């Protein structure tokens, strides 16, 4: 999952509108997204261990 974030950030720096933003800002936003995805993954894993269902 974190590999995808890094790959998309790199792609954005090379090809997208992220190229117009400072490198520090792009890296900070990539880090925020990576942390958010990590927290989401941990919450999902913890929820499934407890046996809760979304249905």
C-alpha positions in Angstrom: 0.0 0.0 0.0 2.8 2.4 0.9 4.5 1.4 -2.3 1.5 2.7 -4.2 1.5 6.0 -2.4 5.2 6.4 -3.3 4.7 5.4 -6.9 1.7 7.8 -7.3 3.7 10.7 -5.6 6.6 10.0 -8.0 4.3 9.9 -11.0 2.7 13.2 -9.8 6.1 14.9 -9.4 7.1 13.8 -12.9 3.9 14.3 -14.8 1.2 16.0 -12.9 0.3 19.2 -11.2 2.4 18.3 -8.2 5.4 19.3 -10.3 4.3 23.0 -9.8 4.3 22.7 -6.0 7.5 22.8 -4.0 9.1 19.4 -3.4 8.8 19.8 0.4 5.0 20.3 0.1 4.6 17.3 -2.1 6.6 15.1 0.2 4.7 16.3 3.2 1.3 15.6 1.5 2.5 12.2 0.5 3.5 11.5 4.1 0.1 12.6 5.3 -1.6 10.3 2.8 0.7 7.4 3.8 -0.1 7.9 7.5 -3.8 8.1 6.8 -3.8 4.9 4.8 -1.8 3.2 7.6 -4.2 4.3 10.3 -7.1 3.1 8.1 -5.5 -0.3 7.5 -4.8 -0.7 11.3 -8.5 0.2 12.1 -9.7 -2.3 9.5 -7.5 -5.1 10.8 -8.4 -4.4 14.4 -12.2 -4.3 13.5 -12.0 -7.6 11.8 -10.3 -9.3 14.7 -13.1 -8.2 17.0 -15.6 -9.8 14.7 -17.6 -6.7 13.9 -19.4 -6.7 10.6 -20.3 -3.7 8.4 -23.4 -5.5 7.1 
